[in-house]
Amino acid sequence: MAALLNDQQVAEQIGCSKSQLQSERALDRGDGGDRVPAWIEVGDSWRPRVRGTRQAEVDAWLDRHTRRAAA
């Protein structure tokens, strides 16, 4: 499995601050929006739990949002 990106890495890729990313994520949880790329939590009782965002999710989010801006 590929390494998950942390909030700082995601924020740099989508062009916002880490605190803005976290604020937008909280709003997304409330209304199911698409303000920032989705993050996941992996792990179980045998492995430590880790939260992060897959690079593929960041790329897909950027594709959705750059097309809207360009159109």
All heavy atoms as a GROMACS GRO file, in nm:
protein
  556
    1MET      N    1   0.084  -0.118   0.000
    1MET     CA    2   0.000   0.000   0.000
    1MET      C    3   0.088   0.124   0.000
    1MET      O    4   0.189   0.131   0.069
    1MET     CB    5  -0.090   0.000   0.124
    1MET     CG    6  -0.182   0.117   0.130
    1MET     SD    7  -0.298   0.101   0.267
    1MET     CE    8  -0.243   0.237   0.366
    2ALA      N    9   0.052   0.222  -0.078
    2ALA     CA   10   0.128   0.346  -0.085
    2ALA      C   11   0.111   0.425   0.044
    2ALA      O   12   0.011   0.413   0.114
    2ALA     CB   13   0.079   0.429  -0.203
    3ALA      N   14   0.212   0.503   0.074
    3ALA     CA   15   0.206   0.586   0.195
    3ALA      C   16   0.095   0.689   0.184
    3ALA      O   17   0.068   0.741   0.075
    3ALA     CB   18   0.340   0.654   0.215
    4LEU      N   19   0.034   0.717   0.296
    4LEU     CA   20  -0.071   0.819   0.300
    4LEU      C   21  -0.007   0.956   0.319
    4LEU      O   22   0.094   0.969   0.388
    4LEU     CB   23  -0.168   0.791   0.414
    4LEU     CG   24  -0.246   0.661   0.404
    4LEU    CD1   25  -0.329   0.641   0.530
    4LEU    CD2   26  -0.334   0.660   0.282
    5LEU      N   27  -0.068   1.057   0.259
    5LEU     CA   28  -0.020   1.194   0.274
    5LEU      C   29  -0.077   1.254   0.401
    5LEU      O   30  -0.193   1.233   0.434
    5LEU     CB   31  -0.065   1.278   0.154
    5LEU     CG   32  -0.021   1.228   0.016
    5LEU    CD1   33  -0.086   1.313  -0.092
    5LEU    CD2   34   0.129   1.230   0.003
    6ASN      N   35   0.004   1.332   0.470
    6ASN     CA   36  -0.048   1.402   0.587
    6ASN      C   37  -0.115   1.533   0.545
    6ASN      O   38  -0.112   1.571   0.427
    6ASN     CB   39   0.062   1.425   0.692
    6ASN     CG   40   0.173   1.514   0.642
    6ASN    OD1   41   0.151   1.607   0.563
    6ASN    ND2   42   0.294   1.490   0.687
    7ASP      N   43  -0.177   1.602   0.639
    7ASP     CA   44  -0.252   1.724   0.607
    7ASP      C   45  -0.165   1.831   0.544
    7ASP      O   46  -0.209   1.901   0.453
    7ASP     CB   47  -0.319   1.779   0.733
    7ASP     CG   48  -0.440   1.698   0.775
    7ASP    OD1   49  -0.484   1.611   0.696
    7ASP    OD2   50  -0.490   1.721   0.886
    8GLN      N   51  -0.041   1.846   0.590
    8GLN     CA   52   0.046   1.948   0.535
    8GLN      C   53   0.076   1.920   0.388
    8GLN      O   54   0.072   2.011   0.305
    8GLN     CB   55   0.178   1.956   0.615
    8GLN     CG   56   0.270   2.068   0.570
    8GLN     CD   57   0.208   2.206   0.589
    8GLN    OE1   58   0.145   2.232   0.690
    8GLN    NE2   59   0.227   2.293   0.492
    9GLN      N   60   0.103   1.796   0.353
    9GLN     CA   61   0.132   1.759   0.215
    9GLN      C   62   0.011   1.782   0.125
    9GLN      O   63   0.024   1.832   0.013
    9GLN     CB   64   0.177   1.614   0.208
    9GLN     CG   65   0.310   1.589   0.276
    9GLN     CD   66   0.339   1.441   0.295
    9GLN    OE1   67   0.249   1.363   0.330
    9GLN    NE2   68   0.463   1.402   0.274
   10VAL      N   69  -0.106   1.746   0.174
   10VAL     CA   70  -0.229   1.766   0.095
   10VAL      C   71  -0.254   1.915   0.075
   10VAL      O   72  -0.285   1.960  -0.036
   10VAL     CB   73  -0.350   1.698   0.163
   10VAL    CG1   74  -0.479   1.732   0.090
   10VAL    CG2   75  -0.330   1.547   0.168
   11ALA      N   76  -0.240   1.993   0.181
   11ALA     CA   77  -0.264   2.137   0.172
   11ALA      C   78  -0.172   2.202   0.069
   11ALA      O   79  -0.215   2.287  -0.009
   11ALA     CB   80  -0.245   2.202   0.309
   12GLU      N   81  -0.046   2.162   0.067
   12GLU     CA   82   0.047   2.217  -0.031
   12GLU      C   83   0.005   2.183  -0.174
   12GLU      O   84   0.015   2.266  -0.263
   12GLU     CB   85   0.188   2.164  -0.004
   12GLU     CG   86   0.251   2.222   0.121
   12GLU     CD   87   0.382   2.154   0.159
   12GLU    OE1   88   0.429   2.065   0.085
   12GLU    OE2   89   0.436   2.192   0.264
   13GLN      N   90  -0.043   2.061  -0.194
   13GLN     CA   91  -0.083   2.020  -0.329
   13GLN      C   92  -0.208   2.090  -0.378
   13GLN      O   93  -0.221   2.116  -0.498
   13GLN     CB   94  -0.102   1.869  -0.335
   13GLN     CG   95   0.028   1.792  -0.328
   13GLN     CD   96   0.008   1.645  -0.359
   13GLN    OE1   97  -0.082   1.606  -0.433
   13GLN    NE2   98   0.094   1.563  -0.301
   14ILE      N   99  -0.301   2.118  -0.289
   14ILE     CA  100  -0.426   2.181  -0.335
   14ILE      C  101  -0.424   2.332  -0.318
   14ILE      O  102  -0.519   2.400  -0.357
   14ILE     CB  103  -0.550   2.119  -0.267
   14ILE    CG1  104  -0.555   2.149  -0.118
   14ILE    CG2  105  -0.557   1.970  -0.294
   14ILE    CD1  106  -0.685   2.107  -0.051
   15GLY      N  107  -0.319   2.386  -0.260
   15GLY     CA  108  -0.302   2.530  -0.254
   15GLY      C  109  -0.377   2.600  -0.142
   15GLY      O  110  -0.441   2.703  -0.165
   16CYS      N  111  -0.373   2.545  -0.023
   16CYS     CA  112  -0.434   2.610   0.092
   16CYS      C  113  -0.350   2.582   0.215
   16CYS      O  114  -0.254   2.507   0.209
   16CYS     CB  115  -0.579   2.566   0.111
   16CYS     SG  116  -0.599   2.397   0.171
   17SER      N  117  -0.387   2.642   0.325
   17SER     CA  118  -0.313   2.618   0.450
   17SER      C  119  -0.364   2.490   0.517
   17SER      O  120  -0.475   2.444   0.489
   17SER     CB  121  -0.329   2.736   0.546
   17SER     OG  122  -0.462   2.743   0.592
   18LYS      N  123  -0.283   2.439   0.605
   18LYS     CA  124  -0.322   2.318   0.679
   18LYS      C  125  -0.446   2.344   0.763
   18LYS      O  126  -0.537   2.261   0.768
   18LYS     CB  127  -0.205   2.274   0.768
   18LYS     CG  128  -0.232   2.150   0.849
   18LYS     CD  129  -0.110   2.114   0.933
   18LYS     CE  130  -0.139   2.003   1.029
   18LYS     NZ  131  -0.023   1.972   1.113
   19SER      N  132  -0.452   2.460   0.828
   19SER     CA  133  -0.569   2.490   0.912
   19SER      C  134  -0.696   2.505   0.827
   19SER      O  135  -0.804   2.462   0.868
   19SER     CB  136  -0.544   2.614   0.996
   19SER     OG  137  -0.521   2.726   0.915
   20GLN      N  138  -0.683   2.563   0.708
   20GLN     CA  139  -0.798   2.576   0.617
   20GLN      C  140  -0.845   2.438   0.572
   20GLN      O  141  -0.965   2.411   0.569
   20GLN     CB  142  -0.761   2.661   0.496
   20GLN     CG  143  -0.875   2.680   0.399
   20GLN     CD  144  -0.988   2.764   0.454
   20GLN    OE1  145  -0.966   2.849   0.538
   20GLN    NE2  146  -1.108   2.738   0.408
   21LEU      N  147  -0.752   2.350   0.541
   21LEU     CA  148  -0.785   2.213   0.502
   21LEU      C  149  -0.864   2.144   0.612
   21LEU      O  150  -0.968   2.083   0.587
   21LEU     CB  151  -0.658   2.134   0.472
   21LEU     CG  152  -0.675   1.985   0.447
   21LEU    CD1  153  -0.733   1.959   0.309
   21LEU    CD2  154  -0.543   1.912   0.462
   22GLN      N  155  -0.819   2.156   0.735
   22GLN     CA  156  -0.886   2.091   0.847
   22GLN      C  157  -1.024   2.151   0.872
   22GLN      O  158  -1.118   2.079   0.904
   22GLN     CB  159  -0.797   2.098   0.971
   22GLN     CG  160  -0.673   2.013   0.957
   22GLN     CD  161  -0.568   2.037   1.064
   22GLN    OE1  162  -0.567   2.141   1.128
   22GLN    NE2  163  -0.479   1.941   1.081
   23SER      N  164  -1.038   2.281   0.855
   23SER     CA  165  -1.168   2.345   0.870
   23SER      C  166  -1.266   2.299   0.763
   23SER      O  167  -1.383   2.269   0.792
   23SER     CB  168  -1.154   2.498   0.862
   23SER     OG  169  -1.076   2.546   0.967
   24GLU      N  170  -1.219   2.293   0.641
   24GLU     CA  171  -1.305   2.249   0.530
   24GLU      C  172  -1.344   2.102   0.547
   24GLU      O  173  -1.456   2.063   0.517
   24GLU     CB  174  -1.234   2.268   0.396
   24GLU     CG  175  -1.205   2.412   0.360
   24GLU     CD  176  -1.329   2.493   0.326
   24GLU    OE1  177  -1.436   2.435   0.303
   24GLU    OE2  178  -1.318   2.616   0.322
   25ARG      N  179  -1.254   2.020   0.599
   25ARG     CA  180  -1.285   1.879   0.622
   25ARG      C  181  -1.398   1.866   0.725
   25ARG      O  182  -1.488   1.783   0.710
   25ARG     CB  183  -1.162   1.805   0.670
   25ARG     CG  184  -1.188   1.656   0.688
   25ARG     CD  185  -1.067   1.581   0.736
   25ARG     NE  186  -0.961   1.585   0.638
   25ARG     CZ  187  -0.833   1.611   0.668
   25ARG    NH1  188  -0.798   1.635   0.792
   25ARG    NH2  189  -0.742   1.612   0.575
   26ALA      N  190  -1.392   1.949   0.828
   26ALA     CA  191  -1.499   1.945   0.930
   26ALA      C  192  -1.633   1.981   0.868
   26ALA      O  193  -1.735   1.919   0.899
   26ALA     CB  194  -1.464   2.039   1.044
   27LEU      N  195  -1.636   2.080   0.780
   27LEU     CA  196  -1.759   2.117   0.712
   27LEU      C  197  -1.808   2.004   0.621
   27LEU      O  198  -1.928   1.978   0.612
   27LEU     CB  199  -1.740   2.245   0.632
   27LEU     CG  200  -1.719   2.373   0.714
   27LEU    CD1  201  -1.681   2.488   0.622
   27LEU    CD2  202  -1.840   2.406   0.796
   28ASP      N  203  -1.714   1.938   0.552
   28ASP     CA  204  -1.750   1.824   0.466
   28ASP      C  205  -1.816   1.712   0.545
   28ASP      O  206  -1.910   1.649   0.499
   28ASP     CB  207  -1.626   1.768   0.395
   28ASP     CG  208  -1.589   1.845   0.270
   28ASP    OD1  209  -1.663   1.937   0.232
   28ASP    OD2  210  -1.484   1.813   0.211
   29ARG      N  211  -1.765   1.686   0.665
   29ARG     CA  212  -1.825   1.581   0.747
   29ARG      C  213  -1.968   1.616   0.783
   29ARG      O  214  -2.053   1.529   0.793
   29ARG     CB  215  -1.744   1.560   0.876
   29ARG     CG  216  -1.620   1.479   0.856
   29ARG     CD  217  -1.565   1.427   0.986
   29ARG     NE  218  -1.536   1.530   1.083
   29ARG     CZ  219  -1.416   1.585   1.105
   29ARG    NH1  220  -1.313   1.545   1.034
   29ARG    NH2  221  -1.400   1.676   1.198
   30GLY      N  222  -1.996   1.744   0.800
   30GLY     CA  223  -2.131   1.786   0.838
   30GLY      C  224  -2.232   1.777   0.725
   30GLY      O  225  -2.345   1.735   0.746
   31ASP      N  226  -2.192   1.814   0.605
   31ASP     CA  227  -2.290   1.818   0.496
   31ASP      C  228  -2.256   1.728   0.377
   31ASP      O  229  -2.327   1.730   0.276
   31ASP     CB  230  -2.312   1.961   0.449
   31ASP     CG  231  -2.190   2.024   0.384
   31ASP    OD1  232  -2.091   1.953   0.360
   31ASP    OD2  233  -2.194   2.145   0.357
   32GLY      N  234  -2.148   1.651   0.387
   32GLY     CA  235  -2.114   1.560   0.278
   32GLY      C  236  -2.063   1.630   0.154
   32GLY      O  237  -2.074   1.577   0.044
   33GLY      N  238  -2.005   1.747   0.169
   33GLY     CA  239  -1.955   1.826   0.056
   33GLY      C  240  -1.828   1.769  -0.004
   33GLY      O  241  -1.780   1.662   0.033
   34ASP      N  242  -1.773   1.844  -0.099
   34ASP     CA  243  -1.650   1.803  -0.169
   34ASP      C  244  -1.551   1.919  -0.168
   34ASP      O  245  -1.499   1.958  -0.271
   34ASP     CB  246  -1.686   1.761  -0.312
   34ASP     CG  247  -1.566   1.702  -0.386
   34ASP    OD1  248  -1.482   1.637  -0.322
   34ASP    OD2  249  -1.558   1.723  -0.509
   35ARG      N  250  -1.530   1.977  -0.050
   35ARG     CA  251  -1.441   2.093  -0.039
   35ARG      C  252  -1.294   2.055  -0.042
   35ARG      O  253  -1.211   2.132  -0.088
   35ARG     CB  254  -1.470   2.169   0.089
   35ARG     CG  255  -1.608   2.230   0.094
   35ARG     CD  256  -1.632   2.293   0.231
   35ARG     NE  257  -1.768   2.339   0.244
   35ARG     CZ  258  -1.869   2.264   0.286
   35ARG    NH1  259  -1.849   2.140   0.320
   35ARG    NH2  260  -1.990   2.314   0.295
   36VAL      N  261  -1.261   1.938   0.011
   36VAL     CA  262  -1.123   1.890   0.018
   36VAL      C  263  -1.120   1.740  -0.012
   36VAL      O  264  -1.223   1.673  -0.001
   36VAL     CB  265  -1.059   1.916   0.157
   36VAL    CG1  266  -1.045   2.065   0.183
   36VAL    CG2  267  -1.138   1.851   0.268
   37PRO      N  268  -1.004   1.686  -0.050
   37PRO     CA  269  -0.994   1.542  -0.076
   37PRO      C  270  -1.029   1.460   0.048
   37PRO      O  271  -0.998   1.500   0.161
   37PRO     CB  272  -0.847   1.522  -0.114
   37PRO     CG  273  -0.799   1.656  -0.159
   37PRO     CD  274  -0.878   1.755  -0.079
   38ALA      N  275  -1.092   1.348   0.027
   38ALA     CA  276  -1.132   1.260   0.137
   38ALA      C  277  -1.009   1.197   0.202
   38ALA      O  278  -0.912   1.166   0.135
   38ALA     CB  279  -1.225   1.151   0.086
   39TRP      N  280  -1.017   1.178   0.330
   39TRP     CA  281  -0.909   1.112   0.402
   39TRP      C  282  -0.962   0.984   0.461
   39TRP      O  283  -1.083   0.965   0.475
   39TRP     CB  284  -0.848   1.203   0.508
   39TRP     CG  285  -0.941   1.250   0.614
   39TRP    CD1  286  -1.045   1.338   0.598
   39TRP    CD2  287  -0.941   1.213   0.750
   39TRP    NE1  288  -1.108   1.358   0.717
   39TRP    CE2  289  -1.046   1.282   0.813
   39TRP    CE3  290  -0.862   1.128   0.826
   39TRP    CZ2  291  -1.074   1.268   0.948
   39TRP    CZ3  292  -0.890   1.116   0.961
   39TRP    CH2  293  -0.994   1.185   1.020
   40ILE      N  294  -0.871   0.894   0.492
   40ILE     CA  295  -0.911   0.762   0.542
   40ILE      C  296  -0.834   0.732   0.670
   40ILE      O  297  -0.735   0.794   0.702
   40ILE     CB  298  -0.884   0.652   0.438
   40ILE    CG1  299  -0.735   0.646   0.402
   40ILE    CG2  300  -0.968   0.672   0.314
   40ILE    CD1  301  -0.696   0.525   0.321
   41GLU      N  302  -0.883   0.632   0.741
   41GLU     CA  303  -0.815   0.580   0.859
   41GLU      C  304  -0.790   0.433   0.835
   41GLU      O  305  -0.883   0.359   0.802
   41GLU     CB  306  -0.900   0.601   0.983
   41GLU     CG  307  -0.833   0.555   1.110
   41GLU     CD  308  -0.914   0.587   1.234
   41GLU    OE1  309  -0.986   0.688   1.236
   41GLU    OE2  310  -0.905   0.508   1.329
   42VAL      N  311  -0.665   0.390   0.848
   42VAL     CA  312  -0.630   0.250   0.829
   42VAL      C  313  -0.567   0.197   0.957
   42VAL      O  314  -0.519   0.273   1.040
   42VAL     CB  315  -0.533   0.230   0.709
   42VAL    CG1  316  -0.600   0.268   0.580
   42VAL    CG2  317  -0.406   0.308   0.730
   43GLY      N  318  -0.568   0.068   0.970
   43GLY     CA  319  -0.511   0.003   1.087
   43GLY      C  320  -0.615  -0.080   1.159
   43GLY      O  321  -0.734  -0.074   1.128
   44ASP      N  322  -0.571  -0.158   1.251
   44ASP     CA  323  -0.660  -0.242   1.330
   44ASP      C  324  -0.596  -0.267   1.465
   44ASP      O  325  -0.502  -0.198   1.503
   44ASP     CB  326  -0.693  -0.372   1.255
   44ASP     CG  327  -0.568  -0.448   1.215
   44ASP    OD1  328  -0.464  -0.437   1.281
   44ASP    OD2  329  -0.576  -0.521   1.114
   45SER      N  330  -0.642  -0.368   1.534
   45SER     CA  331  -0.587  -0.394   1.667
   45SER      C  332  -0.442  -0.441   1.661
   45SER      O  333  -0.371  -0.433   1.761
   45SER     CB  334  -0.673  -0.497   1.739
   45SER     OG  335  -0.675  -0.617   1.666
   46TRP      N  336  -0.398  -0.489   1.546
   46TRP     CA  337  -0.260  -0.538   1.533
   46TRP      C  338  -0.166  -0.432   1.480
   46TRP      O  339  -0.046  -0.441   1.500
   46TRP     CB  340  -0.256  -0.660   1.440
   46TRP     CG  341  -0.338  -0.771   1.493
   46TRP    CD1  342  -0.463  -0.807   1.449
   46TRP    CD2  343  -0.307  -0.859   1.599
   46TRP    NE1  344  -0.511  -0.912   1.522
   46TRP    CE2  345  -0.416  -0.946   1.616
   46TRP    CE3  346  -0.198  -0.874   1.684
   46TRP    CZ2  347  -0.418  -1.046   1.711
   46TRP    CZ3  348  -0.200  -0.973   1.779
   46TRP    CH2  349  -0.309  -1.058   1.791
   47ARG      N  350  -0.219  -0.335   1.409
   47ARG     CA  351  -0.137  -0.228   1.353
   47ARG      C  352  -0.187  -0.095   1.406
   47ARG      O  353  -0.306  -0.078   1.427
   47ARG     CB  354  -0.148  -0.227   1.199
   47ARG     CG  355  -0.091  -0.351   1.135
   47ARG     CD  356  -0.112  -0.346   0.986
   47ARG     NE  357  -0.256  -0.356   0.960
   47ARG     CZ  358  -0.315  -0.321   0.847
   47ARG    NH1  359  -0.246  -0.273   0.750
   47ARG    NH2  360  -0.445  -0.334   0.832
   48PRO      N  361  -0.098   0.001   1.422
   48PRO     CA  362  -0.143   0.132   1.469
   48PRO      C  363  -0.237   0.198   1.368
   48PRO      O  364  -0.222   0.180   1.248
   48PRO     CB  365  -0.015   0.214   1.482
   48PRO     CG  366   0.098   0.125   1.448
   48PRO     CD  367   0.045  -0.006   1.401
   49ARG      N  368  -0.332   0.271   1.419
   49ARG     CA  369  -0.424   0.343   1.330
   49ARG      C  370  -0.353   0.467   1.275
   49ARG      O  371  -0.286   0.539   1.347
   49ARG     CB  372  -0.550   0.384   1.405
   49ARG     CG  373  -0.630   0.264   1.446
   49ARG     CD  374  -0.771   0.303   1.486
   49ARG     NE  375  -0.844   0.188   1.534
   49ARG     CZ  376  -0.910   0.104   1.455
   49ARG    NH1  377  -0.912   0.124   1.326
   49ARG    NH2  378  -0.974   0.002   1.507
   50VAL      N  379  -0.372   0.489   1.146
   50VAL     CA  380  -0.309   0.601   1.077
   50VAL      C  381  -0.416   0.670   0.994
   50VAL      O  382  -0.494   0.604   0.926
   50VAL     CB  383  -0.194   0.554   0.986
   50VAL    CG1  384  -0.134   0.669   0.910
   50VAL    CG2  385  -0.088   0.480   1.066
   51ARG      N  386  -0.419   0.801   0.998
   51ARG     CA  387  -0.510   0.878   0.914
   51ARG      C  388  -0.429   0.952   0.809
   51ARG      O  389  -0.320   1.001   0.835
   51ARG     CB  390  -0.586   0.981   0.997
   51ARG     CG  391  -0.683   0.920   1.091
   51ARG     CD  392  -0.752   1.026   1.171
   51ARG     NE  393  -0.846   0.964   1.263
   51ARG     CZ  394  -0.891   1.021   1.371
   51ARG    NH1  395  -0.851   1.142   1.403
   51ARG    NH2  396  -0.978   0.959   1.448
   52GLY      N  397  -0.485   0.960   0.690
   52GLY     CA  398  -0.418   1.031   0.583
   52GLY      C  399  -0.502   1.031   0.457
   52GLY      O  400  -0.616   0.984   0.456
   53THR      N  401  -0.444   1.082   0.351
   53THR     CA  402  -0.512   1.093   0.223
   53THR      C  403  -0.428   1.024   0.117
   53THR      O  404  -0.307   1.043   0.111
   53THR     CB  405  -0.532   1.241   0.185
   53THR    OG1  406  -0.600   1.307   0.291
   53THR    CG2  407  -0.612   1.255   0.057
   54ARG      N  408  -0.491   0.944   0.034
   54ARG     CA  409  -0.420   0.878  -0.076
   54ARG      C  410  -0.388   0.980  -0.185
   54ARG      O  411  -0.469   1.070  -0.212
   54ARG     CB  412  -0.505   0.767  -0.134
   54ARG     CG  413  -0.521   0.650  -0.044
   54ARG     CD  414  -0.593   0.536  -0.118
   54ARG     NE  415  -0.595   0.418  -0.037
   54ARG     CZ  416  -0.707   0.365   0.014
   54ARG    NH1  417  -0.822   0.419  -0.012
   54ARG    NH2  418  -0.701   0.257   0.088
   55GLN      N  419  -0.275   0.963  -0.250
   55GLN     CA  420  -0.237   1.052  -0.360
   55GLN      C  421  -0.341   1.046  -0.472
   55GLN      O  422  -0.373   1.148  -0.532
   55GLN     CB  423  -0.099   1.014  -0.414
   55GLN     CG  424  -0.051   1.104  -0.527
   55GLN     CD  425  -0.032   1.248  -0.484
   55GLN    OE1  426   0.036   1.273  -0.385
   55GLN    NE2  427  -0.089   1.343  -0.555
   56ALA      N  428  -0.395   0.929  -0.498
   56ALA     CA  429  -0.496   0.915  -0.603
   56ALA      C  430  -0.619   1.000  -0.572
   56ALA      O  431  -0.680   1.057  -0.663
   56ALA     CB  432  -0.536   0.769  -0.620
   57GLU      N  433  -0.657   1.008  -0.446
   57GLU     CA  434  -0.773   1.090  -0.408
   57GLU      C  435  -0.744   1.238  -0.429
   57GLU      O  436  -0.830   1.313  -0.475
   57GLU     CB  437  -0.811   1.063  -0.262
   57GLU     CG  438  -0.929   1.144  -0.214
   57GLU     CD  439  -1.058   1.120  -0.291
   57GLU    OE1  440  -1.080   1.007  -0.337
   57GLU    OE2  441  -1.136   1.216  -0.306
   58VAL      N  442  -0.622   1.280  -0.397
   58VAL     CA  443  -0.584   1.421  -0.420
   58VAL      C  444  -0.588   1.452  -0.569
   58VAL      O  445  -0.644   1.554  -0.612
   58VAL     CB  446  -0.444   1.451  -0.362
   58VAL    CG1  447  -0.399   1.592  -0.399
   58VAL    CG2  448  -0.443   1.433  -0.212
   59ASP      N  449  -0.532   1.361  -0.651
   59ASP     CA  450  -0.532   1.381  -0.796
   59ASP      C  451  -0.674   1.388  -0.852
   59ASP      O  452  -0.705   1.474  -0.936
   59ASP     CB  453  -0.454   1.270  -0.865
   59ASP     CG  454  -0.306   1.272  -0.830
   59ASP    OD1  455  -0.256   1.378  -0.786
   59ASP    OD2  456  -0.241   1.167  -0.846
   60ALA      N  457  -0.762   1.299  -0.807
   60ALA     CA  458  -0.901   1.299  -0.854
   60ALA      C  459  -0.972   1.427  -0.812
   60ALA      O  460  -1.048   1.486  -0.890
   60ALA     CB  461  -0.975   1.177  -0.800
   61TRP      N  462  -0.948   1.472  -0.689
   61TRP     CA  463  -1.009   1.596  -0.641
   61TRP      C  464  -0.962   1.716  -0.724
   61TRP      O  465  -1.042   1.800  -0.764
   61TRP     CB  466  -0.976   1.618  -0.493
   61TRP     CG  467  -1.044   1.735  -0.433
   61TRP    CD1  468  -1.167   1.736  -0.374
   61TRP    CD2  469  -0.996   1.869  -0.426
   61TRP    NE1  470  -1.197   1.863  -0.330
   61TRP    CE2  471  -1.094   1.946  -0.361
   61TRP    CE3  472  -0.879   1.931  -0.468
   61TRP    CZ2  473  -1.077   2.082  -0.338
   61TRP    CZ3  474  -0.863   2.067  -0.445
   61TRP    CH2  475  -0.962   2.140  -0.380
   62LEU      N  476  -0.832   1.720  -0.751
   62LEU     CA  477  -0.778   1.829  -0.834
   62LEU      C  478  -0.838   1.826  -0.974
   62LEU      O  479  -0.872   1.931  -1.030
   62LEU     CB  480  -0.626   1.820  -0.841
   62LEU     CG  481  -0.552   1.864  -0.715
   62LEU    CD1  482  -0.404   1.826  -0.724
   62LEU    CD2  483  -0.570   2.012  -0.690
   63ASP      N  484  -0.855   1.707  -1.031
   63ASP     CA  485  -0.918   1.696  -1.164
   63ASP      C  486  -1.060   1.751  -1.162
   63ASP      O  487  -1.099   1.824  -1.253
   63ASP     CB  488  -0.920   1.550  -1.211
   63ASP     CG  489  -0.784   1.500  -1.254
   63ASP    OD1  490  -0.693   1.582  -1.275
   63ASP    OD2  491  -0.770   1.376  -1.266
   64ARG      N  492  -1.136   1.715  -1.061
   64ARG     CA  493  -1.275   1.764  -1.053
   64ARG      C  494  -1.280   1.914  -1.038
   64ARG      O  495  -1.364   1.981  -1.100
   64ARG     CB  496  -1.348   1.700  -0.935
   64ARG     CG  497  -1.381   1.555  -0.952
   64ARG     CD  498  -1.475   1.503  -0.845
   64ARG     NE  499  -1.432   1.525  -0.709
   64ARG     CZ  500  -1.355   1.442  -0.638
   64ARG    NH1  501  -1.311   1.331  -0.694
   64ARG    NH2  502  -1.322   1.470  -0.514
   65HIS      N  503  -1.194   1.970  -0.960
   65HIS     CA  504  -1.202   2.113  -0.930
   65HIS      C  505  -1.131   2.201  -1.031
   65HIS      O  506  -1.171   2.315  -1.049
   65HIS     CB  507  -1.151   2.139  -0.787
   65HIS     CG  508  -1.247   2.086  -0.685
   65HIS    ND1  509  -1.348   2.162  -0.634
   65HIS    CD2  510  -1.261   1.964  -0.630
   65HIS    CE1  511  -1.419   2.090  -0.550
   65HIS    NE2  512  -1.371   1.969  -0.546
   66THR      N  513  -1.030   2.152  -1.099
   66THR     CA  514  -0.967   2.233  -1.201
   66THR      C  515  -1.049   2.235  -1.329
   66THR      O  516  -1.051   2.333  -1.399
   66THR     CB  517  -0.823   2.186  -1.232
   66THR    OG1  518  -0.826   2.048  -1.264
   66THR    CG2  519  -0.732   2.210  -1.114
   67ARG      N  520  -1.123   2.129  -1.357
   67ARG     CA  521  -1.211   2.130  -1.474
   67ARG      C  522  -1.322   2.232  -1.457
   67ARG      O  523  -1.357   2.302  -1.550
   67ARG     CB  524  -1.273   1.993  -1.495
   67ARG     CG  525  -1.179   1.897  -1.561
   67ARG     CD  526  -1.253   1.773  -1.608
   67ARG     NE  527  -1.157   1.664  -1.613
   67ARG     CZ  528  -1.171   1.549  -1.552
   67ARG    NH1  529  -1.278   1.525  -1.482
   67ARG    NH2  530  -1.079   1.456  -1.562
   68ARG      N  531  -1.379   2.240  -1.338
   68ARG     CA  532  -1.486   2.336  -1.313
   68ARG      C  533  -1.437   2.479  -1.330
   68ARG      O  534  -1.503   2.563  -1.385
   68ARG     CB  535  -1.540   2.321  -1.172
   68ARG     CG  536  -1.623   2.198  -1.152
   68ARG     CD  537  -1.681   2.195  -1.012
   68ARG     NE  538  -1.728   2.063  -0.980
   68ARG     CZ  539  -1.739   2.015  -0.858
   68ARG    NH1  540  -1.706   2.090  -0.756
   68ARG    NH2  541  -1.782   1.894  -0.838
   69ALA      N  542  -1.317   2.505  -1.282
   69ALA     CA  543  -1.263   2.640  -1.290
   69ALA      C  544  -1.227   2.676  -1.434
   69ALA      O  545  -1.243   2.790  -1.476
   69ALA     CB  546  -1.139   2.653  -1.201
   70ALA      N  547  -1.180   2.578  -1.513
   70ALA     CA  548  -1.140   2.604  -1.649
   70ALA      C  549  -1.261   2.615  -1.742
   70ALA      O  550  -1.255   2.683  -1.845
   70ALA     CB  551  -1.048   2.492  -1.697
   71ALA      N  552  -1.370   2.552  -1.709
   71ALA     CA  553  -1.487   2.551  -1.798
   71ALA      C  554  -1.565   2.680  -1.795
   71ALA      O  555  -1.549   2.768  -1.724
   71ALA     CB  556  -1.579   2.436  -1.758
   0.00000   0.00000   0.00000
